Amino acid sequence: MDIVSEGLVTKIIVEEDKTVVYVAFSRFTPRKPFAMAVTWPIQARIVRDMAKVLEDKLGYFEIVDDMTFQRYYPPEEV
């Protein structure tokens, strides 16, 4: 599936030193614990696939939820 046509990518901001891709995960996830648990692996797979494609094309980039501003990529440094 094309995630842009499906409405999952809502905005892309390109700056000098980074690109931020906004996704609509929380907007389309029902607020029920079971639904959230079922959709999380799918969202994680989408983020991994996006990162794999974008790593070769962009320098530093982030994937961020457009409602909660949760950063999905790059992973938090521990």
C-alpha positions in Angstrom: 0.0 0.0 0.0 1.0 3.6 -0.6 1.1 5.2 2.9 0.9 8.7 1.4 -2.3 7.9 -0.6 -3.7 6.2 2.5 -3.3 9.4 4.4 -0.7 8.2 6.9 1.9 10.8 5.9 0.4 14.2 6.7 3.3 16.6 6.4 7.0 16.7 5.5 9.1 19.6 6.7 12.6 20.0 5.1 15.1 22.1 6.9 18.8 22.6 6.3 20.0 20.0 8.7 17.0 17.6 9.0 13.8 16.4 7.5 10.7 15.7 9.7 8.0 13.3 8.4 4.7 13.6 10.2 2.5 10.5 10.3 -1.1 10.1 11.4 -0.8 7.0 13.6 -2.6 8.2 16.7 -5.3 9.9 14.7 -6.4 6.5 13.1 -5.8 4.2 16.1 -8.9 3.5 18.2 -8.6 4.4 21.9 -9.2 0.9 23.1 -6.3 -1.1 24.7 -6.8 -4.1 22.5 -6.9 -2.1 19.3 -3.8 -0.2 20.4 -2.0 -3.4 21.1 -2.9 -4.9 17.7 -1.9 -1.8 15.7 1.4 -1.2 17.4 3.3 -3.9 15.6 1.9 -2.7 12.3 2.9 0.9 13.0 6.4 -0.3 14.0 6.8 -2.2 10.7 5.7 0.9 8.8 8.3 3.0 10.6 11.0 0.4 10.0 10.2 0.3 6.3 10.0 4.0 6.0 13.4 4.3 7.7 15.0 1.7 5.4 13.8 3.7 2.3 14.6 7.1 3.6 18.1 6.4 5.1 19.6 6.3 1.6 17.8 9.4 0.3 18.0 11.8 3.3 20.6 12.8 5.8 19.2 13.1 9.3 15.4 12.7 9.5 12.7 12.1 12.1 9.4 10.3 11.9 6.9 12.0 14.3 3.2 11.5 15.1 1.2 14.5 13.9 -1.1 14.7 17.0 1.0 13.5 19.9 4.4 14.5 18.6 5.8 11.2 19.6 9.0 10.5 17.8 9.1 7.1 16.2 12.4 7.4 14.5 15.3 7.7 15.2 14.9 5.6 18.4 15.7 7.4 21.7 19.3 7.1 22.8 19.6 5.3 26.1 
